[in-house]
Amino acid sequence: MFEGVEVLYVEDDPQVRESLVQTLELAGLTVRPFESAEALLSAFTPGQAAVVATDVRLPGLDGVALLERLLALDDTLPVVLVTGHGDVSMAVKAMRLGAYDFIEKPFAPERFVETLQRAIEKRLLRQTVEDLRTQLQDRHGIEAALLGRSAAMEQVRQRVLKLAGTNADVMILGETGTGKELVARCLHDHSKRRDRHFVAINCGGLPESLFESELLGHESGAFTSAAKRRIGKLEHANGGTLLLDEIETMPVALQIKLLRVLQERKLERLGSNDEIKLDVRVIAATKADLLKLSDEGKFRADLYYRLNVAVLELPPLRERREDIPLLFEHFVAQAAERYGCERPDLDPDKLRELMAHDWPGNVREVRNAADRFVLEGGGESLLPVSAPGGVNLAQQLEAVERALIEQALSRHGGNVQRVMEALGVPKKTLYDKLHRLGIELERFRGDRP
């Protein structure tokens, strides 16, 4: 888990340095020791995969001055200060300057290891986020539209480009929120039809009484409210692409007429006997099993087989979890720009929350979570309490975390220092958790002497 990140450790006492280096190495960490701040600075490269642990009292440049120098070179570098008993005020100053954490001597070696492991986790997450942002900036064409580095999404992109070069009608299958309309638009944008209209119609969003007129158009006087001629969606898409989303909701009577249009590539407006030739690619999108609906008599079998020639199946997000961080970072950037907000940092707890959720709403749900994350400044849970699918792993972990913290607060009468020691977490982390979980210290103060 911690491979690739080394601990740069500064300690002028050779015995202490050797002892703690050995402790860190036994814990599986890679350590590079230094006897002075100046020695570390000469070897440090901004952006390198490292965290720093340094004693505050050093000959020459002290730990706080080293902290300032390092953060001036790399403001995301986690720096842990090791302080003596009388240096707490200095350590508090260092925290204000941007130190990741401080440990007061004497301390248990295990606590030193755990603190540096958390620092490494933060560094790895920062590098992951920066890598994701670089990937987003470097993507062009279809890779910028259909995001994802999973094998499943690479296959989707290749399939889209292959079908885009043909005139074949296409059926797109996928759960709600998987991006069916986006894929349809990519099929259009990478085809020879890109300069003509892309027309999308949601078959489930129109009353049956208006559907035929919306799809085929009508002449003036074709029915009572037809005051003037209307060009239908099919005709408007002539030369381009028509997307029929949620085609499973199309009335059966309209399915017959659509089948005829697809077979003959001609249509008649309502109230007209004139045939209009069509050159249109039809893309049907559905989350339903049309063959099953056909067997049940709810969808015409002949239309199903007419559409089911070229098929694009979109994988749900739970089957390509490696794409979740990239999508989330993309939507966070969009939301920050749209709302004029700062882009919050993603901490390890929230990354775990992202990866643990099943995302029944797929990409659309990720976008909504990113919007909340930006609007709330990154401080709240990414997922609503009433998230679909019941209580997920992240919510269960949050409930356990809340219970442990509240038990410790009650046991120690709200004494933050004692709670930190009991739970083995630094002060900043504890306060962040209290804020995120909405736990008020005043409720526990006075419970015990």
Order of alpha helices (4+ residues) and beta strands (2+ residues): beta-alpha-beta-alpha-beta-alpha-beta-alpha-beta-alpha-alpha-alpha-beta-alpha-beta-alpha-beta-beta-alpha-beta-alpha-beta-beta-beta-alpha-alpha-beta-alpha-alpha-alpha-alpha-alpha-alpha
